[in-house]
Amino acid sequence: MSFAQSIIYYFLVPVISAYIFIIFVYVIMGWLISFGVINMRNQNVRQIYLVLERAASFTLDPIRKIIPPLGGLDFSPLIVFFGLQWFSGFVLMQKLFPVLG
């Protein structure tokens, strides 16, 4: 394995994991807001939600254009989650089995 591959592996996989966590927190917070558990009139809650929304929107919005919410259910976070997991596994496979790539 080359030095460049090592750097890509050790920096890209944690970034992907952190972004998956951001999307997960965004979805859970959206549910809590929808069910009235969290109040959006609280300035801190609103600020946190807006930051999470901005962080997640650049990957979720293109998928929402292709697959709109069906029956009130938004499947774009699920598609992004599976896509990022696949990509992370692909990078991991390149690290463990460089002969296959």
Buried (B, 14 or more C-beta within 10 A) or exposed (E): EEEEBEEBBEEEBEEBEEBBEBBBBBBEBBEBBEEEEBEEEEEEBBEBBEEBEEBBEEBBEEBBEEEEEEEEEBEBBBBBBEEBEEEBEEBEEBBEEEEEE
